Amino acid sequence: MAMKRNPITREGYAALREELERLKKHERPKIIAAIEEARGHGDLSENAEYIYAKERQAFIEARMQDLENKLGNAEIVDTSRLPTDRIVFGSTFVLVNVDTGEESRYQIVGVDESDISKGKISVESPMAKALIGKRVSDEVVVETPAGRREFEVVEIVSG
């Protein structure tokens, strides 16, 4: 069975690549040095520095493996020439909350690059699924963790 390809923007792919490089070039050598130093302090069974360093090493190795898998399954989507008449993967758009009048700007991105604090919502999220294909002035009802929200699409910005 083929692995599922995960759509990702160029920026998201670059961010994952940078994190992997940082872990390989900086964090891994630093933790290996810390383990060696802690080993020199004698009894390893009661050596908190050694135990912490080994746990940190396991975390770093697991994260590197995770990043390599994500990069390997990534399908970079060119967001430079997106349609502006409807919302698609990679689109940046402005919504207005019908109840509060509050405007929010979002971009639909890959699962591995979503960050709601930066307005980046996962393509797998209920909100993104409800918005894909919508046009300016379309209304959409979304089940959010805070309850049902009704939004109107007020602008679709090019990628």
C-alpha positions as CSV (number, residue, x, y, z in Angstrom):
1,M,0.0,0.0,0.0
2,A,1.4,3.4,-1.0
3,M,2.1,6.0,1.7
4,K,-0.4,8.9,1.7
5,R,1.2,12.0,0.3
6,N,0.8,15.0,2.5
7,P,0.3,18.4,0.8
8,I,2.6,21.1,2.2
9,T,3.5,24.6,1.1
10,R,7.1,25.5,0.1
11,E,7.5,27.5,3.3
12,G,6.2,24.6,5.4
13,Y,8.6,22.2,3.7
14,A,11.5,24.6,4.2
15,A,10.7,24.9,7.9
16,L,10.7,21.1,8.5
17,R,14.0,20.9,6.5
18,E,15.6,23.6,8.7
19,E,14.5,21.9,11.9
20,L,15.9,18.6,10.8
21,E,19.2,20.3,9.8
22,R,19.4,22.1,13.2
23,L,18.8,18.8,15.1
24,K,21.5,17.0,13.0
25,K,24.1,19.7,13.0
26,H,23.6,21.3,16.4
27,E,21.4,19.4,18.9
28,R,22.6,15.9,18.2
29,P,26.4,16.7,18.6
30,K,25.6,18.8,21.7
31,I,23.7,16.0,23.4
32,I,26.4,13.4,22.5
33,A,28.9,15.7,24.2
34,A,26.7,16.1,27.3
35,I,26.3,12.3,27.5
36,E,30.1,11.8,27.3
37,E,30.6,14.4,30.0
38,A,28.0,12.9,32.3
39,R,29.6,9.5,31.8
40,G,32.8,10.9,33.2
41,H,31.0,11.7,36.5
42,G,30.9,8.1,37.6
43,D,27.9,6.0,38.7
44,L,25.4,6.2,35.9
45,S,22.4,4.8,37.8
46,E,22.2,7.9,40.0
47,N,23.5,10.4,37.6
48,A,20.7,12.8,36.8
49,E,22.6,14.6,34.1
50,Y,23.3,11.4,32.3
51,I,19.6,10.2,32.6
52,Y,18.4,13.6,31.3
53,A,20.9,13.6,28.5
54,K,19.9,10.1,27.4
55,E,16.2,11.1,27.5
56,R,16.9,14.2,25.5
57,Q,18.9,12.1,23.0
58,A,16.0,9.7,22.5
59,F,13.6,12.7,22.0
60,I,16.0,14.2,19.4
61,E,16.4,10.9,17.5
62,A,12.6,10.3,17.5
63,R,12.0,13.9,16.2
64,M,14.6,13.5,13.5
65,Q,12.9,10.2,12.3
66,D,9.5,11.9,12.4
67,L,10.8,14.9,10.3
68,E,12.4,12.6,7.8
69,N,9.1,10.7,7.4
70,K,7.2,13.9,7.0
71,L,9.6,15.3,4.4
72,G,9.6,11.9,2.6
73,N,5.8,11.9,2.3
74,A,5.5,15.6,1.6
75,E,4.0,16.8,-1.7
76,I,5.0,20.4,-2.2
77,V,2.1,22.5,-3.6
78,D,3.0,25.6,-5.6
79,T,1.0,28.4,-3.9
80,S,2.2,31.1,-6.2
81,R,-0.6,30.8,-8.8
82,L,-3.7,30.0,-6.8
83,P,-7.2,30.9,-8.0
84,T,-8.7,34.0,-6.2
85,D,-12.3,33.1,-7.1
86,R,-12.5,30.1,-4.6
87,I,-10.7,28.7,-1.6
88,V,-8.2,25.9,-2.3
89,F,-5.2,24.4,-0.5
90,G,-2.7,27.1,0.1
91,S,-5.3,29.9,-0.2
92,T,-5.1,32.9,2.2
93,F,-8.5,34.4,2.9
94,V,-10.4,36.7,5.2
95,L,-13.5,35.6,7.1
96,V,-15.9,37.6,9.2
97,N,-17.7,36.0,12.2
98,V,-21.3,36.6,11.3
99,D,-22.3,36.9,15.1
100,T,-19.5,39.2,16.2
101,G,-18.3,41.0,13.1
102,E,-14.8,40.0,13.9
103,E,-12.5,39.5,10.9
104,S,-9.8,36.8,10.8
105,R,-7.2,36.0,8.2
106,Y,-6.3,32.3,7.6
107,Q,-4.3,30.2,5.2
108,I,-5.1,26.5,4.6
109,V,-1.8,24.6,4.9
110,G,-0.5,21.0,5.4
111,V,-1.1,19.1,8.6
112,D,2.6,19.4,9.6
113,E,2.7,23.2,9.2
114,S,-0.6,24.2,10.8
115,D,-0.4,26.8,13.6
116,I,-3.6,28.5,14.5
117,S,-1.8,31.3,16.4
118,K,-0.3,32.3,13.0
119,G,-3.6,31.8,11.1
120,K,-2.4,28.6,9.5
121,I,-5.2,26.0,9.6
122,S,-4.7,22.3,8.7
123,V,-6.2,21.1,5.4
124,E,-7.5,18.1,7.6
125,S,-9.4,20.4,10.0
126,P,-13.2,20.6,10.0
127,M,-12.9,24.4,9.3
128,A,-10.7,23.9,6.2
129,K,-12.9,21.1,4.9
130,A,-15.9,23.4,5.3
131,L,-14.1,26.2,3.5
132,I,-12.6,24.5,0.5
133,G,-14.4,25.5,-2.7
134,K,-16.2,28.4,-1.1
135,R,-16.3,31.8,-2.8
136,V,-16.4,35.5,-1.6
137,S,-19.8,36.2,0.2
138,D,-20.4,32.4,0.8
139,E,-21.4,31.6,4.4
140,V,-20.2,28.6,6.2
141,V,-21.1,27.0,9.6
142,V,-18.1,25.4,11.3
143,E,-18.1,23.3,14.5
144,T,-15.2,24.7,16.5
145,P,-13.9,23.7,19.9
146,A,-15.8,26.7,21.2
147,G,-19.1,25.6,19.5
148,R,-20.8,26.4,16.2
149,R,-19.6,29.5,14.4
150,E,-20.9,31.1,11.3
151,F,-18.5,32.8,9.0
152,E,-18.7,34.7,5.7
153,V,-15.9,34.7,3.2
154,V,-15.1,38.4,2.6
155,E,-11.8,38.2,0.7
156,I,-9.7,35.6,-1.0
157,V,-6.1,36.8,-1.3
158,S,-3.7,35.3,-3.9
159,G,-1.0,33.0,-2.5
